[in-house]
Amino acid sequence: MTKAGAASLKEILVLAAALVIGLAIAFVDTRPTWDDTGITAFALPAAGVLIGLMVRRRPWLYALALGIWIPLWGALAKGNLGLFLVLPIPFAGVYLGWWLRRSSGAKPRNS
């Protein structure tokens, strides 16, 4: 049995996926030869919607796990705090996916 506040295996896997996807997007975006911001600006919310469709609670955590890597790199490597303005993009994607799941009438399963 799990405690009410304990994370399920699914939540841990989705969080790990958000971290890995976010790191991959940030890795590609920070390459010196990469100059297509449009693809990055599409990839973050698209991945966010897919992640949001899988979460039941705490969508902010998954959005942060997905989107923190580009601003963090900008702040630490370049001293550019302006990249934190990127954070609303993955948040919008995750919250859209989360809202679509909730509004679809899908009842949450008891874990």
C-alpha positions as CSV (number, residue, x, y, z in Angstrom):
1,M,0.0,0.0,0.0
2,T,1.1,3.5,-0.7
3,K,0.5,6.6,1.4
4,A,-1.9,9.2,0.0
5,G,0.9,11.7,-0.7
6,A,3.3,9.2,-2.1
7,A,4.1,9.4,-5.8
8,S,3.0,6.5,-8.0
9,L,5.4,4.8,-10.4
10,K,3.5,6.4,-13.3
11,E,4.1,9.9,-11.8
12,I,7.8,9.2,-11.3
13,L,8.2,7.9,-14.9
14,V,6.3,10.9,-16.3
15,L,8.5,13.3,-14.2
16,A,11.6,11.5,-15.4
17,A,10.4,11.8,-19.0
18,A,9.8,15.5,-18.6
19,L,13.3,16.0,-17.2
20,V,14.9,14.0,-20.1
21,I,12.8,15.7,-22.8
22,G,13.5,19.1,-21.3
23,L,17.2,18.4,-21.2
24,A,17.2,17.1,-24.8
25,I,15.4,20.3,-26.0
26,A,17.9,22.5,-24.1
27,F,20.9,20.5,-25.3
28,V,19.8,21.0,-29.0
29,D,18.9,24.7,-28.3
30,T,22.3,25.5,-26.8
31,R,24.4,24.1,-29.6
32,P,26.5,26.8,-31.3
33,T,25.2,25.9,-34.8
34,W,21.5,25.8,-33.8
35,D,19.7,29.0,-34.8
36,D,16.1,27.9,-35.2
37,T,14.2,29.2,-32.2
38,G,10.9,28.4,-33.8
39,I,11.5,24.7,-33.5
40,T,12.4,25.1,-29.8
41,A,9.4,27.3,-29.3
42,F,7.2,24.5,-30.8
43,A,8.9,21.6,-29.1
44,L,8.4,22.9,-25.5
45,P,4.6,23.4,-25.6
46,A,4.1,20.3,-27.8
47,A,6.0,18.1,-25.3
48,G,4.2,20.0,-22.5
49,V,0.8,19.0,-23.9
50,L,1.7,15.4,-24.1
51,I,3.1,15.4,-20.6
52,G,0.0,17.3,-19.3
53,L,-2.3,14.7,-20.8
54,M,-0.6,12.1,-18.5
55,V,-0.6,13.9,-15.2
56,R,-3.4,14.1,-12.6
57,R,-2.0,16.5,-10.1
58,R,0.8,19.1,-9.7
59,P,1.1,20.1,-13.3
60,W,3.4,22.9,-12.3
61,L,6.1,20.4,-11.2
62,Y,6.1,18.7,-14.6
63,A,6.1,22.1,-16.4
64,L,9.1,23.1,-14.3
65,A,10.9,19.8,-15.0
66,L,10.4,20.3,-18.7
67,G,11.1,24.0,-19.0
68,I,13.8,24.9,-16.5
69,W,16.8,23.8,-18.5
70,I,17.1,26.6,-21.0
71,P,16.7,29.4,-18.5
72,L,19.1,27.6,-16.1
73,W,21.7,27.2,-18.8
74,G,21.2,30.9,-19.7
75,A,21.7,32.0,-16.2
76,L,24.6,29.9,-15.3
77,A,26.6,29.8,-18.5
78,K,25.8,33.2,-20.0
79,G,24.5,35.3,-17.1
80,N,21.3,35.9,-19.0
81,L,18.4,36.0,-16.7
82,G,16.1,37.0,-19.5
83,L,15.8,33.4,-20.6
84,F,13.5,32.9,-17.6
85,L,10.9,34.5,-19.8
86,V,10.8,31.1,-21.7
87,L,9.2,29.4,-18.7
88,P,5.5,30.3,-19.5
89,I,5.8,28.4,-22.8
90,P,6.2,24.9,-21.2
91,F,3.8,25.9,-18.4
92,A,1.1,26.7,-21.0
93,G,1.6,23.4,-22.8
94,V,1.5,21.3,-19.6
95,Y,-1.5,23.1,-18.3
96,L,-3.3,22.8,-21.6
97,G,-2.8,19.1,-21.7
98,W,-3.8,18.8,-18.0
99,W,-7.0,20.8,-18.7
100,L,-7.8,18.7,-21.7
101,R,-7.5,15.5,-19.6
102,R,-9.7,16.9,-16.9
103,S,-12.3,18.3,-19.2
104,S,-12.5,15.1,-21.3
105,G,-14.5,13.5,-18.4
106,A,-11.8,11.0,-17.7
107,K,-12.1,10.0,-14.1
108,P,-8.9,9.7,-12.2
109,R,-8.0,6.2,-11.1
110,N,-7.2,5.5,-7.5
111,S,-3.6,4.4,-7.3
